[in-house]
């Protein structure tokens, strides 16, 4: 079969490899679509989390069941499914509380075991979710990033009627905007330098979009909210967005980090201290895939505009990774093996 084999930083190739084999309790999925995530891009540019050479990347994927292993009871050939890529050790304090997303030994398809940038992938039955008939494979490929967003909203102190700000309008920022709209935010600010992504933000729940290269985003938000938003989210992951998001949060409000930062940053604790602002973080998700599938199937969350391109697996390096690095008009690119 064809698969994207990752060797190291900036070294990934589409190659012919052997199809994966089933073991007891596993399912073989013919991949229909796999989304390129910011984590995939981060690993392509700066290897950080991938543990083995010749890893097949890709953790946002969906497809059809083509083979089931011994002891599999919930799925059959032809089932349309989405795959939750992460799992914990099951024994640590975090796992025993149900927080397998913060397990110190958390594992993921596409990082620690072969993932979805391939024609076929073998996954554990407990990580597989059946798709309803009305949910397309394309939209189902967005279940994983939407789960990240819904988990962040649930973990934050957001309440219906709150004013919120989102810094960064990549896939996570855009899905945050749309999810917060669905959850009842009264005013949604999105701060983004790229014009096309600002336009997408308008389609996905944002009331006010701000170009920080042209306006002082913090000043605009503070003036329009009488002192700051209830909750601000950093979905960009750079020093300026961290500090601006914190600054535009109202006294006693919350600033939540949702993005992955590629390098350390500096901030002045006094900004937080003098107004008792809370800094929190959200990582991944837990026990939420079923709800996300239902929300997408019902249309409660409109995620379709986030998809800006569909490409073949053969083109994933040049038309996927390299394009996302160099063309910020792109947002979510789906790969079809």
Backbone torsions as a table, in degrees:
resi	resn	phi	psi	omega
1	UNK	NA	163.0	175.5
2	UNK	-90.4	141.7	178.8
3	UNK	-154.1	153.3	173.1
4	UNK	-86.2	112.4	-178.6
5	UNK	-98.9	122.6	-177.7
6	UNK	-98.5	125.2	180.0
7	UNK	-103.3	-45.2	-178.1
8	UNK	-171.9	-173.8	-179.9
9	UNK	-50.8	126.4	178.7
10	UNK	57.2	25.8	-178.1
11	UNK	-136.2	86.2	178.0
12	UNK	-137.9	137.7	-174.0
13	UNK	-137.4	142.5	172.2
14	UNK	-81.3	120.8	-174.9
15	UNK	-134.3	162.0	171.5
16	UNK	-88.2	122.4	178.6
17	UNK	-133.6	171.4	179.4
18	UNK	-71.7	146.8	176.3
19	UNK	-68.8	145.4	179.5
20	UNK	-69.2	152.1	-178.4
21	UNK	-106.5	146.9	178.7
22	UNK	-74.7	152.7	166.0
23	UNK	-128.5	173.8	-179.3
24	UNK	-58.3	135.6	176.8
25	UNK	80.8	10.3	-178.8
26	UNK	-117.9	164.9	-176.8
27	UNK	-130.6	138.8	175.2
28	UNK	-98.2	124.4	-176.1
29	UNK	-114.6	130.4	170.0
30	UNK	-83.8	113.2	-173.3
31	UNK	-71.2	127.6	175.9
32	UNK	-93.9	-50.1	177.4
33	UNK	-142.5	144.8	174.7
34	UNK	-136.8	128.3	-179.0
35	UNK	-86.8	144.3	173.6
36	UNK	-84.9	119.0	-177.2
37	UNK	-98.2	160.3	174.8
38	UNK	-58.3	-31.5	177.4
39	UNK	-67.0	-41.1	175.4
40	UNK	-58.8	-44.5	-179.3
41	UNK	-64.6	-40.8	178.9
42	UNK	-61.3	-44.3	-179.9
43	UNK	-66.4	-37.8	178.5
44	UNK	-61.1	-40.1	-177.1
45	UNK	-87.2	-35.6	-174.6
46	UNK	-145.6	92.5	-177.6
47	UNK	-56.6	122.8	-177.8
48	UNK	-132.3	-43.4	-170.8
49	UNK	-112.5	-24.0	-178.6
50	UNK	-62.0	130.0	-171.4
51	UNK	-97.1	-21.3	-174.8
52	UNK	-128.0	151.0	170.5
53	UNK	-70.5	157.0	179.3
54	UNK	59.2	38.2	176.3
55	UNK	-81.0	142.8	171.7
56	UNK	-93.1	115.4	-178.3
57	UNK	-75.4	178.2	175.1
58	UNK	105.5	112.5	179.6
59	UNK	-126.6	3.3	175.4
60	UNK	-111.3	87.0	-172.8
61	UNK	-143.0	158.7	-177.4
62	UNK	-145.6	157.9	-178.3
63	UNK	179.3	-163.2	-175.5
64	UNK	-113.2	137.5	176.7
65	UNK	-72.1	124.1	-179.9
66	UNK	-116.9	-11.0	179.0
67	UNK	-163.0	143.1	178.3
68	UNK	-125.4	143.8	-179.8
69	UNK	-86.4	175.5	177.8
70	UNK	-59.5	143.2	176.8
71	UNK	75.8	1.4	174.7
72	UNK	-76.5	127.2	-174.0
73	UNK	-120.5	-19.6	-171.0
74	UNK	-99.0	-7.1	-175.4
75	UNK	-134.1	155.3	-179.9
76	UNK	-137.3	168.6	179.1
77	UNK	-58.9	137.5	179.1
78	UNK	92.7	-11.3	178.5
79	UNK	-63.6	138.4	175.0
80	UNK	-92.0	127.6	-170.4
81	UNK	-139.7	157.6	166.5
82	UNK	-115.3	154.5	-175.7
83	UNK	-120.6	124.0	171.2
84	UNK	-80.2	120.8	-168.7
85	UNK	-83.4	-15.6	-170.6
86	UNK	-106.4	156.0	172.7
87	UNK	-156.6	160.0	-179.9
88	UNK	-110.0	-178.5	-178.3
89	UNK	-74.1	-24.8	-179.7
90	UNK	84.2	-5.5	-174.4
91	UNK	-117.3	-23.2	-176.0
92	UNK	-75.6	171.9	-178.2
93	UNK	-60.9	-40.2	179.8
94	UNK	-63.5	-46.7	-179.6
95	UNK	-62.9	-40.3	-178.4
96	UNK	-67.3	-19.9	174.5
97	UNK	-92.6	1.4	-179.9
98	UNK	90.2	2.9	-177.6
99	UNK	-96.5	59.4	-177.7
100	UNK	-65.8	-17.4	177.4
101	UNK	-68.5	-20.9	177.5
102	UNK	-109.4	16.0	175.3
103	UNK	-60.1	130.5	178.5
104	UNK	-59.3	-20.5	-179.6
105	UNK	-114.5	30.8	-178.9
106	UNK	-59.3	141.2	179.1
107	UNK	-122.0	159.6	-179.7
108	UNK	-148.8	141.7	167.8
109	UNK	-64.5	140.6	-178.3
110	UNK	89.1	-8.9	177.8
111	UNK	-125.4	-53.0	-177.4
112	UNK	-106.7	-25.5	173.8
113	UNK	-133.9	156.1	-173.1
114	UNK	-55.6	137.9	-174.2
115	UNK	-110.8	-150.3	-164.3
116	UNK	-94.9	0.6	175.7
117	UNK	-83.5	63.1	-176.1
118	UNK	-160.2	164.3	178.4
119	UNK	-69.3	-34.8	-179.3
120	UNK	-136.8	150.7	176.0
121	UNK	-144.6	144.9	177.0
122	UNK	-107.5	128.7	-176.0
123	UNK	-135.2	160.9	178.9
124	UNK	-73.7	143.4	-178.0
125	UNK	-56.4	-38.6	-176.8
126	UNK	-68.0	-11.8	179.0
127	UNK	-97.5	6.4	-173.0
128	UNK	-109.4	140.5	-178.9
129	UNK	-130.3	133.3	179.7
130	UNK	-73.4	138.9	178.9
131	UNK	-97.1	139.4	173.6
132	UNK	-70.8	157.6	-174.7
133	UNK	-59.1	-34.4	-175.4
134	UNK	-77.9	-4.8	-177.0
135	UNK	-100.2	117.7	-177.4
136	UNK	-71.4	159.3	175.4
137	UNK	-60.9	-38.5	-179.6
138	UNK	-60.3	-50.0	-178.4
139	UNK	-68.4	-34.3	178.7
140	UNK	-65.1	-24.0	176.0
141	UNK	-66.9	-13.2	178.6
142	UNK	-97.1	4.8	178.4
143	UNK	-60.4	-44.1	-176.5
144	UNK	-63.0	-53.1	178.7
145	UNK	-65.1	-31.6	176.9
146	UNK	-67.7	-32.9	175.6
147	UNK	-64.2	-39.8	175.8
148	UNK	-56.9	-43.9	-176.7
149	UNK	-70.0	-47.0	-179.1
150	UNK	-63.1	-38.3	176.7
151	UNK	-62.0	-41.4	179.1
152	UNK	-64.0	-43.6	179.8
153	UNK	-63.6	-43.4	179.2
154	UNK	-65.7	-36.3	-178.2
155	UNK	-75.9	-24.0	-179.6
156	UNK	-78.6	173.8	179.5
157	UNK	-89.5	15.0	179.7
158	UNK	-57.0	137.6	174.6
159	UNK	-130.9	154.3	178.4
160	UNK	-53.1	131.6	-179.7
161	UNK	95.2	-8.4	-179.8
162	UNK	-70.3	156.0	170.9
163	UNK	-96.8	137.5	-174.8
164	UNK	-134.9	156.1	174.3
165	UNK	-129.7	140.8	178.7
166	UNK	-125.8	124.5	178.8
167	UNK	-103.0	114.2	-177.4
168	UNK	105.2	124.9	-179.1
169	UNK	-119.6	45.8	165.6
170	UNK	-77.9	-168.1	-178.0
171	UNK	-54.3	-43.9	-178.8
172	UNK	-68.3	-44.6	179.1
173	UNK	-61.7	-42.4	179.1
174	UNK	-65.9	-43.6	178.3
175	UNK	-67.4	-31.7	173.8
176	UNK	-62.3	-45.6	180.0
177	UNK	-59.0	-48.0	-178.9
178	UNK	-66.4	-40.6	-179.6
179	UNK	-67.5	-39.6	178.1
180	UNK	-67.9	-33.2	173.2
181	UNK	-61.0	-48.6	-179.7
182	UNK	-63.7	-29.5	-178.4
183	UNK	-83.3	-7.1	173.8
184	UNK	102.5	25.7	175.0
185	UNK	-65.1	138.7	-178.5
186	UNK	-84.0	-26.4	179.2
187	UNK	-150.5	126.6	-178.5
188	UNK	-121.1	118.4	174.5
189	UNK	-101.7	134.3	174.1
190	UNK	-124.1	127.4	-178.4
191	UNK	-109.9	120.7	-173.9
192	UNK	-157.6	136.4	-177.8
193	UNK	-81.9	-26.4	-174.6
194	UNK	-84.9	129.7	-175.2
195	UNK	-63.6	-45.7	-178.3
196	UNK	-62.8	-39.7	178.9
197	UNK	-69.1	-31.6	174.1
198	UNK	-64.6	-38.7	177.5
199	UNK	-64.9	-40.5	176.4
200	UNK	-63.0	-37.9	178.9
201	UNK	-60.5	-36.7	177.8
202	UNK	-64.5	-33.1	177.5
203	UNK	-74.8	-21.5	-171.7
204	UNK	-116.4	52.0	166.2
205	UNK	95.3	-16.5	-175.0
206	UNK	-70.4	135.1	174.0
207	UNK	-86.5	-39.3	-176.9
208	UNK	-135.7	125.0	175.6
209	UNK	-111.4	140.2	-174.0
210	UNK	-126.4	131.7	173.0
211	UNK	-93.1	106.5	-175.1
212	UNK	-69.4	-10.9	175.3
213	UNK	-80.4	-14.2	-178.6
214	UNK	-114.2	-24.8	-177.8
215	UNK	-134.0	156.6	172.9
216	UNK	-81.1	99.8	-173.3
217	UNK	-60.1	-42.0	-178.9
218	UNK	-62.2	-44.9	-179.7
219	UNK	-62.7	-45.7	179.9
220	UNK	-60.1	-47.3	-177.5
221	UNK	-65.3	-44.2	-179.9
222	UNK	-63.0	-40.8	-179.8
223	UNK	-67.8	-36.1	-176.5
224	UNK	-84.8	-5.9	-178.7
225	UNK	-123.1	7.1	-178.1
226	UNK	59.0	45.1	172.9
227	UNK	121.5	-7.8	177.8
228	UNK	136.3	163.0	-179.5
229	UNK	-84.9	161.3	177.5
230	UNK	-69.1	-42.8	179.3
231	UNK	-137.9	133.6	173.6
232	UNK	-118.3	143.1	-178.7
233	UNK	-122.9	132.5	173.4
234	UNK	-97.4	111.5	178.1
235	UNK	-115.1	18.9	-179.5
236	UNK	-111.5	-42.6	173.6
237	UNK	81.9	38.4	173.1
238	UNK	-132.8	165.5	-172.4
239	UNK	-59.2	-42.5	-175.7
240	UNK	-66.7	-37.7	179.6
241	UNK	-71.8	-35.6	176.4
242	UNK	-58.6	-52.5	-176.2
243	UNK	-68.8	-38.1	179.1
244	UNK	-68.3	-40.1	178.4
245	UNK	-64.0	-41.4	177.5
246	UNK	-64.0	-42.3	-176.6
247	UNK	-67.5	-33.6	-177.4
248	UNK	-87.1	3.1	174.5
249	UNK	-81.1	137.4	-177.2
250	UNK	-69.8	161.4	173.9
251	UNK	-54.3	135.2	-177.9
252	UNK	67.9	9.6	176.4
253	UNK	-85.2	-172.0	-174.8
254	UNK	-125.8	137.3	171.7
255	UNK	-116.3	121.9	-177.7
256	UNK	-114.1	131.6	175.3
257	UNK	-90.4	121.1	178.4
258	UNK	-114.6	-18.7	-174.0
259	UNK	-88.2	163.9	172.6
260	UNK	-96.2	126.1	179.1
261	UNK	-93.9	130.6	-178.5
262	UNK	-82.2	-17.9	178.2
263	UNK	-151.3	161.3	-178.5
264	UNK	-62.9	157.0	177.7
265	UNK	-129.9	170.8	175.3
266	UNK	-118.0	141.9	172.8
267	UNK	-147.8	157.6	-178.1
268	UNK	-97.3	114.7	-178.0
269	UNK	-58.0	-22.5	-179.8
270	UNK	-61.2	-32.3	178.0
271	UNK	-58.0	-35.9	179.0
272	UNK	-84.8	-41.9	-172.1
273	UNK	-64.2	-47.2	-170.6
274	UNK	-68.9	-14.5	179.1
275	UNK	-129.0	14.8	174.8
276	UNK	51.7	44.7	175.8
277	UNK	-79.4	145.2	179.3
278	UNK	-97.4	136.5	171.1
279	UNK	-111.2	121.1	179.5
280	UNK	-127.7	175.3	-179.5
281	UNK	-144.0	156.8	178.2
282	UNK	-136.1	129.5	-178.1
283	UNK	-122.6	120.9	173.3
284	UNK	60.0	-126.4	-173.0
285	UNK	-172.5	167.7	169.6
286	UNK	-153.9	136.8	177.2
287	UNK	49.1	51.2	-174.4
288	UNK	-136.7	-7.7	-175.2
289	UNK	-60.1	-42.6	-178.1
290	UNK	-59.7	-43.6	180.0
291	UNK	-64.7	-40.5	-180.0
292	UNK	-65.0	-42.6	177.8
293	UNK	-58.2	-43.8	179.4
294	UNK	-64.8	-42.2	-179.1
295	UNK	-64.3	-41.2	178.5
296	UNK	-69.8	-39.9	-179.5
297	UNK	-65.3	-36.6	-179.9
298	UNK	-78.9	-15.5	-175.7
299	UNK	82.4	11.5	178.3
300	UNK	-64.1	-33.0	172.8
301	UNK	-115.4	121.0	-178.9
302	UNK	-93.0	95.6	-175.3
303	UNK	-99.0	-12.0	-174.0
304	UNK	-52.3	-43.6	-177.3
305	UNK	-62.1	-18.0	179.3
306	UNK	-65.3	-29.0	-179.3
307	UNK	-76.6	115.7	-178.0
308	UNK	-109.8	-10.7	-179.9
309	UNK	-162.5	152.2	174.2
310	UNK	-129.6	129.2	-176.1
311	UNK	-134.0	165.7	175.5
312	UNK	-85.7	160.8	179.9
313	UNK	-59.8	-36.1	-179.1
314	UNK	-60.2	-25.0	-176.1
315	UNK	-100.2	8.6	-169.1
316	UNK	-62.9	-34.5	-177.7
317	UNK	-71.6	-55.5	-175.2
318	UNK	-77.1	-44.8	-176.5
319	UNK	-92.2	-4.5	177.7
320	UNK	-111.3	-81.2	-177.1
321	UNK	-59.1	-54.2	-175.6
322	UNK	-65.6	-35.9	179.1
323	UNK	-67.2	-41.0	178.6
324	UNK	-65.5	-31.9	177.4
325	UNK	-69.2	-40.7	-170.3
326	UNK	-102.5	-16.0	-176.5
327	UNK	-125.8	98.3	-177.2
328	UNK	-77.6	0.4	171.0
329	UNK	-72.5	-22.9	176.1
330	UNK	-76.7	151.1	178.6
331	UNK	-126.1	-89.1	177.4
332	UNK	-103.5	117.9	176.1
333	UNK	-102.9	126.1	177.4
334	UNK	-98.3	139.6	-179.7
335	UNK	-110.6	132.1	178.1
336	UNK	-115.8	107.4	-179.5
337	UNK	-61.5	NA	NA
